[in-house]
């Protein structure tokens, strides 16, 4: 009976903080106020204020935290959480040999300073903003410049760019820092929507893009399902349909652009070189234009006829007379017109095609046309925005009253600040949205991001629904701790690494994950809080598909750690046929870290897809973690797993000491020393497999090596390799 009383006390404590709040403005919709750090009885346990909030909740219901995990487990856990890579044998030895009292804190500092930190944590952000390098829909055309946004996210995290600037540049880098190449690249966030570029109904497509941008920004930065207010007032959260379109109006003037991302010195060199190239190529280009120019115009004119009258009018209206909306529609249509024109050389008669190819060869002999580094980015159509109207039922064909840019009253409202740096010609709307989101007293921005960092550190967020802080989301398990962390984060200058260091060095993070049902304290905690909501132990977690692949390559010694640049294309199963991409010619390029693997919306890398890579069309705040037969089959039978086991086994080929081989391999795979029983089991396995292969006609040396391959492959299929303890 006392266990049921305890369980009810846990539930009551978890909901107490939100039950008393007024329904018109929930606690999480009010600016966070730094709470007083609670007093605790077990004063020796906390390592920083975070722990006191956790311990106070545990003590309130008669529970105690778990003891600290051993150093082996802590080392492996920290490595995977911070860098997504296993600790090497040399790193394990160095950590275990260091007896200084701050050895763990220095480990965390070293990992946070590693370039692999940005690679690991960028993947979390890329999930959230539905990053992909192709359009989706039927064509799924590639976006050759998209990787520069991914690279920017990695570099920004490694440089510890403040989260306020991280948000501002993604939403409005083109407005706030137009002369900063990185800011233009960061604004590529606004280009990540799925795109059916060849749609005939461009008015509908424009509205779908605006809906997608509004919904994704709401999920990513506010942690709110604002998209539920598109067709009607939000049924649960205090967001009206008018406020939804007021938010959407910040994006209404946007136009996708591929723009040079270069500094003034690069521009000066470019202009000089390009002028020289134009002079040298003038006659060749003139002949090319005489050959295909008129045909291209005809192709554009014919393609234009597939659009309705309003779209044709927008294209044919002289640029200086177009309305902002006509400008947007004309630019969307132009993409299809240009693609039609680009097909003209392929349709020339044989003699003319031959001459065209000769001219292209002459042009090539002059050297490539000088270019500047380009960014997949956006800017506004000009200083004036097209009108935004509330849409009845969210239907673009049913416009109602005009809506001006504005912020939800439940989140504090306020007037948009559209000021822009001198010389920037734009509406300033996205700059205003970015400023509002990064106000120090914004109710949600810091809370939402702190919760995301907590989730990726501990496995589950303080709010378990990271993309829904609204009424239908899960209430925070530790509301005061969430507020304290949000205030601390803003006070630190929105310092992401400061926040992570606080979490990673806490006693809460260092707890053991193992549960002993024969332990009275664990038995009591299991009955009262089986889901570990109160954080009385660490959570055991399976690694993501990308991290598993990186670990396979790291163990085999094949991982290519080259950073940045165009994406890697690993081999795909032959069964995919024409749908598969062509693998990189050099094997080492195929073996780069998983964050650099090409991301196609309609063709996810099969290993990642099997291990719960999210759908690439929608924001994913928290990945699923399933256990399915295809996962086991891929680890057991795929070329990725079998091949890495084979290469890894070759690294032990020179050793004649089976016991040492088993010991080293187990320690490398599991991040801890193997027990005597485990080593003995490994030796018996090697001996049995060698006998099996000898009986099949292999030589003694061949049998030994084949047995070693099987042993290494088996280790790659163990739970301890796939999970963080």
C-alpha positions in Angstrom: 0.0 0.0 0.0 2.8 2.4 0.9 4.2 2.0 -2.7 0.9 3.2 -4.2 0.9 6.2 -1.8 4.5 7.0 -3.0 3.5 6.7 -6.6 0.6 9.0 -6.2 2.9 11.5 -4.4 5.3 11.4 -7.4 2.4 12.1 -9.8 1.1 14.9 -7.6 4.5 16.6 -7.3 5.1 16.4 -11.1 1.8 18.2 -11.9 1.7 20.6 -8.9 3.7 23.3 -10.7 1.3 23.6 -13.6 -2.1 22.8 -12.1 -2.4 26.2 -10.3 -1.5 28.3 -13.3 -4.2 30.4 -15.0 -5.5 28.6 -18.1 -5.4 31.8 -20.2 -1.6 32.0 -20.0 0.2 28.7 -18.9 3.4 28.9 -16.9 5.5 28.1 -19.9 4.0 31.1 -21.8 5.3 33.5 -19.1 8.9 34.7 -19.0 11.1 32.4 -16.9 12.2 33.8 -13.5 15.3 32.3 -11.9 14.0 30.3 -8.9 15.8 29.9 -5.6 18.1 26.8 -5.6 16.5 24.4 -3.2 18.1 23.0 0.0 18.7 19.3 0.2 19.5 16.8 3.0 22.2 14.9 1.1 24.4 17.9 0.7 27.4 15.9 -0.3 25.8 14.6 -3.6 25.2 17.7 -5.7 28.1 19.0 -7.9 26.3 22.1 -9.2 22.9 23.8 -8.6 21.2 21.6 -11.3 21.7 18.6 -9.0 19.9 20.3 -6.1 16.7 20.6 -8.1 16.9 16.9 -9.0 17.7 15.8 -5.5 15.0 17.9 -3.9 12.4 16.2 -6.0 13.8 12.8 -5.1 13.9 13.5 -1.4 10.4 14.9 -1.5 9.1 11.4 -2.4 11.6 9.4 -0.3 13.9 8.3 -3.2 17.7 8.6 -3.5 19.9 9.0 -6.6 22.0 6.1 -7.9 25.7 5.9 -7.2 28.1 7.3 -9.8 28.9 5.1 -12.8 32.4 3.7 -13.0 35.0 5.6 -15.0 34.8 3.2 -18.0 31.0 3.8 -18.4 31.4 7.6 -17.9 34.1 7.8 -20.5 32.1 6.0 -23.1 28.9 7.8 -22.3 30.6 11.2 -22.5 32.3 10.4 -25.8 29.1 9.3 -27.5 27.0 12.2 -26.1 29.5 14.9 -27.0 31.2 13.6 -30.1 29.2 10.6 -31.3 32.4 8.5 -31.5 33.7 5.7 -29.2 36.8 6.4 -27.1 39.9 4.8 -28.6 42.0 2.3 -26.6 44.6 5.0 -26.1 42.0 7.5 -24.8 40.7 4.8 -22.5 44.1 4.1 -21.1 45.0 7.8 -20.7 41.7 8.5 -18.8 42.0 5.6 -16.5 45.7 6.4 -15.7 44.9 10.0 -14.8 44.4 10.3 -11.0 43.9 14.0 -10.8 40.7 15.0 -9.1 39.4 17.0 -12.0 40.1 14.4 -14.6 36.5 14.1 -15.6 35.9 17.8 -15.9 39.0 18.1 -18.2 37.7 15.2 -20.3 34.5 17.2 -20.9 36.4 20.3 -21.8 38.5 18.3 -24.3 35.4 16.7 -25.9 33.6 20.1 -26.2 36.7 21.5 -27.9 36.9 18.6 -30.4 35.7 19.4 -34.0 33.7 16.2 -33.7 31.4 18.0 -31.2 29.9 20.1 -33.9 29.5 17.1 -36.2 27.6 15.2 -33.5 25.3 18.1 -32.3 24.7 19.4 -35.8 22.8 16.2 -36.6 20.3 17.0 -33.8 19.6 20.4 -35.3 19.4 19.1 -38.9 16.7 16.7 -37.8 14.8 19.6 -36.3 14.9 21.8 -39.4 14.2 18.9 -41.8 17.5 19.3 -43.6 17.8 17.6 -46.9 19.8 18.0 -50.1 16.9 17.3 -52.5 13.5 18.7 -53.2 11.3 15.8 -52.5 8.1 15.2 -54.4 8.3 13.3 -57.7 11.4 14.9 -59.1 13.4 15.0 -55.9 16.0 17.2 -57.7 19.3 17.7 -55.9 20.2 21.0 -54.2 24.0 21.2 -54.9 24.6 24.1 -52.5 22.6 22.7 -49.5 25.6 21.2 -47.9 27.0 24.6 -47.1 24.2 25.2 -44.6 25.0 21.9 -43.0 28.7 22.9 -42.8 27.7 26.2 -41.3 25.8 24.5 -38.5 28.7 22.3 -37.7 31.2 25.2 -37.7 28.9 27.5 -35.7 28.5 24.9 -33.0 32.3 24.2 -32.9 32.9 28.0 -32.6 30.3 28.2 -29.8 28.3 30.9 -31.6 25.8 32.2 -29.2 22.4 30.7 -29.6 20.8 34.2 -30.0 23.1 34.8 -33.0 22.6 31.2 -34.2 18.8 31.9 -34.4 19.1 35.4 -35.8 21.3 34.5 -38.7 19.2 31.5 -39.7 16.0 33.5 -39.8 17.4 36.8 -41.2 21.2 36.6 -41.9 20.6 38.4 -45.2 18.9 41.3 -43.4 21.1 41.6 -40.3 24.5 40.8 -41.7 24.3 41.0 -45.5 28.0 41.5 -45.9 28.9 38.4 -43.8 29.1 35.3 -46.0 28.3 33.0 -43.1 25.1 34.9 -42.4 23.9 34.4 -46.0 24.7 30.7 -45.8 22.9 30.5 -42.4 19.8 32.0 -43.9 19.6 28.9 -46.0 17.4 27.7 -43.1 14.6 29.4 -45.0 15.3 27.3 -48.1 14.9 23.8 -46.5 11.3 23.3 -47.5 10.2 20.4 -49.7 9.7 21.9 -53.1 7.7 20.8 -56.2 9.5 23.2 -58.5 7.6 22.1 -61.6 4.2 22.7 -60.1 1.7 24.4 -62.4 -0.3 26.1 -59.7 2.3 28.6 -58.4 -0.1 30.5 -56.1 -0.9 27.3 -54.3 2.7 26.3 -54.1 3.7 29.7 -52.7 1.1 29.3 -49.9 2.3 25.7 -49.1 5.9 27.0 -48.8 4.7 29.8 -46.4 2.7 27.3 -44.4 5.8 25.0 -44.2 8.1 27.9 -43.1 5.7 29.1 -40.4 5.0 25.6 -39.0 8.7 24.7 -38.9 9.8 28.0 -37.3 7.1 27.5 -34.7 8.2 24.0 -33.9 12.0 24.7 -34.0 12.2 27.9 -32.1 9.0 28.1 -30.1 8.4 24.4 -29.5 4.7 25.0 -30.4 2.4 23.4 -32.9 1.4 26.7 -34.4 0.4 24.9 -37.6 -2.8 23.8 -35.8 -4.0 27.4 -36.0 -3.8 27.5 -39.8 -7.4 26.5 -40.5 -9.0 27.8 -37.2 -8.0 29.0 -33.8 -5.8 26.5 -32.0 -8.0 24.1 -30.1 -5.8 23.9 -27.1 -3.1 26.7 -27.1 -3.9 30.4 -26.9 -3.0 31.1 -30.6 -5.7 32.4 -32.9 -5.9 31.8 -36.6 -5.3 35.6 -37.1 -2.1 35.3 -35.0 -0.9 32.3 -37.1 -1.1 34.4 -40.3 0.5 37.4 -38.5 3.5 35.1 -37.9 3.4 33.9 -41.4 3.5 37.5 -42.7 7.1 37.7 -41.5 8.0 35.2 -44.2 5.6 36.6 -46.9 8.2 38.7 -48.8 10.7 35.9 -49.1 12.2 34.7 -52.4 14.7 31.8 -52.8 18.0 32.9 -54.2 21.5 31.4 -54.9 23.7 34.4 -54.1 27.5 34.9 -53.9 28.7 34.5 -50.3 32.0 36.4 -50.5 33.8 39.3 -48.8 34.7 42.6 -50.6 38.2 41.5 -51.4 36.9 38.4 -53.2 34.5 40.5 -55.1 37.3 42.8 -56.3 39.3 39.9 -57.7 36.2 38.3 -59.2 35.2 41.4 -61.1 38.6 41.8 -62.6 38.9 38.2 -63.7 35.3 38.0 -64.9 35.8 41.1 -67.1 38.8 39.5 -68.7 36.9 36.2 -69.3 34.0 38.1 -70.9 36.3 40.0 -73.2 38.1 36.8 -74.3 34.9 34.8 -74.8 32.7 37.5 -76.4 32.7 36.2 -79.9 32.2 32.6 -78.9 29.3 33.5 -76.7 27.8 35.6 -79.4 27.8 32.7 -81.8 26.3 30.4 -79.2 23.5 32.9 -78.7 22.9 33.1 -82.4 22.7 29.3 -82.5 20.3 28.7 -79.6 19.1 32.1 -78.3 15.9 32.3 -80.4 15.1 28.6 -79.8 15.5 29.2 -76.0 13.1 32.1 -76.2 10.6 29.9 -78.0 11.0 27.2 -75.4 10.4 29.7 -72.6 7.3 31.1 -74.3 5.9 27.6 -74.9 6.5 26.6 -71.3 4.8 29.7 -70.1 1.5 28.6 -71.7 1.1 25.8 -69.2 0.4 28.4 -66.5 -2.8 30.2 -65.9 -3.5 33.8 -67.0 -2.5 35.4 -63.7 0.9 33.7 -63.7 1.5 34.5 -67.4 0.6 38.2 -66.7 3.1 38.3 -63.8 5.9 37.0 -66.0 5.0 39.3 -68.9 4.6 42.5 -66.8 7.7 44.7 -67.1 9.8 44.2 -63.9 9.5 47.9 -62.9 5.7 47.6 -62.9 5.3 44.3 -61.0 3.7 44.1 -57.6 5.6 42.3 -54.9 3.4 39.2 -55.3 3.8 39.3 -59.1 7.6 39.4 -58.6 7.5 36.3 -56.4 5.2 34.4 -58.9 7.4 35.4 -61.8 10.6 34.2 -60.2 8.9 30.9 -59.4 7.8 30.5 -63.0 11.3 31.6 -64.2 12.9 28.5 -62.7 10.7 26.3 -65.0 11.2 28.5 -68.0 15.0 28.4 -67.5 15.0 24.6 -67.2 13.1 24.4 -70.5 15.6 26.7 -72.2 18.5 24.6 -70.8 17.2 21.6 -72.7 17.4 23.3 -76.1 21.1 22.2 -76.9 20.1 18.6 -76.4 17.3 19.0 -79.1 19.4 20.7 -81.8 19.7 19.1 -85.3 22.8 17.0 -85.7 24.9 19.5 -87.6 24.0 22.4 -85.3 24.5 20.2 -82.2 28.0 19.4 -83.5 28.8 23.1 -83.9 27.4 23.9 -80.5 29.7 21.3 -78.9 32.7 22.7 -80.8 31.9 26.2 -79.4 31.6 24.7 -75.9 35.0 23.2 -76.4 36.5 26.5 -77.5 34.9 28.1 -74.4 36.4 25.5 -72.2 39.9 26.1 -73.6 39.7 29.6 -72.3 39.3 28.2 -68.8 36.2 28.1 -66.6 34.1 31.2 -66.2 35.2 32.9 -62.9 32.8 32.4 -60.1 32.3 33.3 -56.5 31.4 30.9 -53.7 27.6 30.6 -53.7 25.1 30.1 -51.0 21.6 28.6 -51.1 19.9 31.4 -49.3 17.0 33.9 -49.5 16.3 37.6 -49.5 13.1 39.7 -49.5 11.5 40.7 -52.8 12.2 44.4 -51.9 11.3 46.9 -49.3 7.5 46.2 -49.8 5.8 43.0 -48.9 2.9 41.3 -50.7 -0.3 41.3 -48.6 -1.0 38.5 -46.1 -4.6 37.5 -45.6 -6.3 35.2 -43.2 -7.4 32.2 -45.2 -10.7 30.7 -44.4 -10.1 27.0 -43.5 -6.5 27.6 -44.4 -7.5 27.5 -48.1 -5.4 29.8 -50.4 -8.5 30.2 -52.6 -10.5 31.7 -49.7 -8.7 34.9 -48.6 -10.3 37.0 -45.9 -9.1 40.1 -44.0 -5.6 41.6 -44.3 -3.2 40.6 -41.5 -0.1 42.6 -40.4 3.0 41.1 -38.9 2.6 40.5 -35.2 3.4 38.2 -32.2 1.0 36.1 -30.2 -0.5 38.0 -27.3 -0.1 34.9 -25.1 3.7 35.1 -25.6 3.8 38.8 -24.7 2.9 40.4 -28.1 4.8 43.6 -28.9 5.6 45.7 -31.9 7.9 44.3 -34.6 11.3 46.0 -34.8 12.1 46.1 -38.5 15.2 48.3 -38.3 17.9 47.3 -40.8 21.6 48.1 -41.2 22.4 50.9 -43.6 22.2 50.0 -47.2 20.1 46.8 -46.8 17.0 46.9 -49.0 14.5 44.6 -47.5 11.3 44.6 -45.4 13.1 43.9 -42.1 10.3 41.5 -41.2 12.4 38.4 -40.5 14.9 40.6 -38.6 12.0 41.7 -36.4 11.0 38.1 -35.8 14.6 37.1 -35.0 14.9 40.0 -32.5 11.7 39.0 -30.8 12.6 35.4 -30.5 16.0 36.2 -28.9 14.7 38.7 -26.3 16.2 37.8 -23.0 12.8 37.6 -21.4 11.1 35.6 -24.2 8.9 33.0 -22.6 9.9 30.0 -24.8 13.1 30.4 -26.8 15.6 29.6 -24.1 13.3 27.1 -22.4 12.8 25.2 -25.6 16.5 25.1 -26.5 17.6 24.2 -23.0 15.1 21.3 -23.1 16.5 20.1 -26.4 20.1 20.1 -25.0 18.8 18.3 -21.9 17.1 15.7 -24.1 20.2 14.9 -26.2 22.3 14.7 -23.0 20.0 12.6 -20.8 17.9 10.8 -23.4 14.5 12.5 -22.5 13.8 16.1 -22.2 12.5 17.8 -19.0 9.5 18.3 -21.3 9.2 15.0 -23.0 7.5 16.5 -26.1 10.2 18.9 -27.3 8.2 20.2 -30.2 5.1 20.8 -28.1 5.3 23.0 -25.1 1.6 23.7 -25.4 -1.3 22.3 -23.4 -1.4 19.0 -25.2 2.4 18.5 -24.6 3.8 16.7 -21.6 4.2 19.1 -18.6 7.8 19.6 -17.5 8.9 17.0 -15.0 11.1 19.6 -13.2 9.6 23.1 -14.0 11.7 25.0 -11.6 14.9 23.4 -13.0 13.8 24.2 -16.5 13.4 27.8 -15.6 16.7 28.0 -13.7 18.5 26.5 -16.7 16.8 28.9 -19.1 17.8 31.9 -17.0 21.3 30.6 -16.6 21.6 30.0 -20.3 20.6 33.6 -21.2 22.7 35.1 -18.4 25.8 33.2 -19.9 25.3 35.0 -23.2 23.3 32.1 -24.7 26.5 30.0 -24.4 25.7 26.5 -25.7 28.9 24.9 -24.4 28.5 26.5 -21.0 25.1 24.9 -20.8 26.4 21.5 -21.9 29.3 21.6 -19.5 26.9 22.3 -16.7 24.8 19.2 -17.6 27.7 16.9 -18.4 29.6 17.6 -15.2 26.5 17.2 -12.9 26.1 14.4 -10.5 22.8 13.7 -12.2 24.5 12.9 -15.5 27.2 10.8 -13.8 24.7 8.3 -12.2 24.9 4.6 -13.0 22.2 3.3 -15.3 22.1 -0.2 -13.9 19.1 -1.3 -11.8 19.3 -4.0 -9.2 15.8 -5.3 -8.4 17.2 -6.9 -5.2 18.3 -3.4 -4.0 15.5 -2.0 -1.7 16.1 1.5 -3.0 15.9 0.5 -6.6 12.9 -1.7 -6.0 11.2 1.2 -4.4 12.1 3.6 -7.2 11.0 1.1 -9.9 7.5 0.9 -8.3 7.2 4.6 -7.9 8.9 5.9 -11.1 9.6 3.1 -13.6 10.0 5.6 -16.4 12.7 7.4 -14.4 10.9 10.8 -14.7 12.5 11.9 -11.5 16.0 11.1 -12.7 17.0 8.6 -9.9 19.4 6.9 -12.4 20.9 7.4 -15.9 18.9 6.2 -18.9 20.3 3.4 -21.1 20.1 4.4 -24.7 20.6 2.8 -28.1 22.9 4.7 -30.5 21.4 6.2 -33.6 22.0 4.7 -37.1 24.5 7.4 -38.0 26.5 6.9 -34.8 26.5 3.1 -35.2 27.9 3.5 -38.7 30.6 5.9 -37.5 31.5 3.5 -34.7 31.8 0.6 -37.2 34.2 2.7 -39.3 36.1 3.9 -36.3 36.7 0.4 -35.0 37.8 -0.8 -38.4 40.2 2.1 -38.7 38.5 3.3 -41.9 36.7 6.4 -40.7 37.6 9.4 -42.9 37.6 12.4 -40.6 37.8 15.0 -43.3 35.3 17.8 -42.5 33.0 19.9 -44.7 32.5 20.0 -48.4 30.1 18.3 -50.8 28.4 15.2 -49.4 29.7 11.7 -49.4 28.0 9.0 -51.4 28.5 5.5 -49.9 27.6 2.4 -51.9 23.9 1.5 -52.0 22.4 -1.9 -52.3 22.2 -3.1 -55.9 18.5 -3.9 -55.5 17.8 -0.2 -55.6 18.7 -0.2 -59.3 18.3 3.1 -61.1 17.0 4.8 -57.9 20.5 4.5 -56.3 23.1 7.3 -56.5 26.5 6.6 -58.0 29.0 5.9 -55.2 32.1 8.0 -54.8 34.9 6.6 -56.9 37.4 6.7 -54.0 36.5 4.3 -51.2 37.9 6.7 -48.6 35.4 9.3 -49.7 32.5 6.9 -49.0 33.7 6.4 -45.5 33.3 10.0 -44.1 31.3 10.6 -41.0 27.6 10.0 -41.4 26.6 13.7 -41.0 28.3 14.2 -44.4 26.4 11.4 -46.2 24.1 12.7 -48.9 20.6 13.3 -47.7 17.9 12.6 -50.3 14.3 13.0 -49.3 13.0 10.2 -51.4 16.0 7.9 -50.9 17.3 7.7 -47.4 20.5 5.7 -46.8 19.0 2.3 -45.9 21.1 1.7 -42.8 20.0 5.0 -41.3 16.4 4.4 -42.3 16.3 1.1 -40.6 17.6 2.7 -37.4 14.9 5.3 -37.2 16.2 8.2 -39.3 13.2 10.6 -39.3 11.1 11.5 -42.3 12.9 14.3 -44.1 9.9 16.3 -45.0 9.0 17.3 -41.4 10.6 18.7 -38.3 11.7 16.0 -35.9 12.3 17.0 -32.3 12.8 13.5 -30.9 13.6 10.4 -32.9 11.7 7.1 -32.4 13.7 4.2 -31.1 12.3 1.0 -32.4 13.6 -2.6 -32.3 12.9 -4.4 -35.5 14.1 -7.4 -37.5 15.6 -5.4 -40.3 18.0 -3.8 -37.8 19.3 -7.2 -36.7 19.5 -8.4 -40.3 21.4 -5.4 -41.5 24.0 -5.7 -38.6 24.3 -9.4 -39.4 24.3 -9.5 -43.2 25.0 -6.1 -44.7 28.2 -5.3 -46.5 28.6 -2.4 -44.1 28.8 -4.6 -41.0 30.5 -7.6 -42.6 33.0 -5.5 -44.4 34.0 -3.6 -41.2 34.3 -6.8 -39.3 36.6 -8.1 -41.9 38.8 -5.1 -42.0 38.9 -4.8 -38.2 40.0 -8.5 -38.0 42.9 -7.8 -40.3 44.3 -5.4 -37.7 44.8 -8.4 -35.4 46.3 -10.7 -38.1 49.9 -10.3 -36.9 49.1 -11.3 -33.3 49.5 -14.9 -32.3 48.1 -14.4 -28.8 44.4 -15.2 -29.0 43.8 -14.1 -25.4 45.3 -10.7 -26.0 43.3 -10.3 -29.3 40.1 -11.2 -27.5 40.8 -8.8 -24.7 41.7 -5.8 -26.9 38.8 -6.4 -29.3 36.3 -6.5 -26.5 37.7 -3.5 -24.8 37.6 -1.5 -28.1 34.0 -2.5 -28.9 32.6 -2.1 -25.4 34.7 0.7 -23.9 35.6 -1.4 -20.9 37.9 -4.3 -19.9 36.3 -7.7 -20.5 35.9 -10.1 -17.6 37.8 -13.3 -17.3 34.7 -15.3 -18.2 34.1 -13.1 -21.3 37.7 -13.5 -22.5 37.4 -17.3 -22.0 34.2 -17.3 -24.0 35.8 -15.4 -26.8 38.8 -17.8 -26.9 36.4 -20.8 -27.1 34.5 -19.1 -29.9 37.7 -18.5 -31.9 38.9 -22.1 -31.4 35.5 -23.6 -32.4 35.2 -21.4 -35.5 38.8 -22.3 -36.6 38.0 -26.0 -36.3 34.9 -25.5 -38.3 36.8 -23.8 -41.2 39.6 -26.4 -41.1 37.0 -29.1 -41.5 35.8 -27.3 -44.6 39.2 -27.5 -46.2 40.8 -24.2 -45.2 44.5 -24.0 -44.1 45.3 -23.4 -40.4 46.2 -19.7 -41.2 43.0 -19.2 -43.2 40.9 -20.8 -40.6 42.4 -18.6 -37.9 41.7 -15.5 -39.9 38.2 -16.5 -40.8 37.4 -17.2 -37.2 38.8 -13.8 -36.2 36.5 -12.2 -38.8 33.5 -14.0 -37.3 34.5 -12.9 -33.8 34.9 -9.3 -34.7 31.6 -9.4 -36.6 29.9 -10.9 -33.6 31.2 -8.1 -31.3 29.6 -5.6 -33.7 26.3 -7.3 -33.1 26.3 -7.2 -29.3 24.0 -5.0 -27.3 26.9 -3.4 -25.5 28.3 -2.1 -28.7 24.9 -0.6 -29.7 23.9 1.0 -26.4 25.2 3.7 -24.0 25.1 2.5 -20.4 
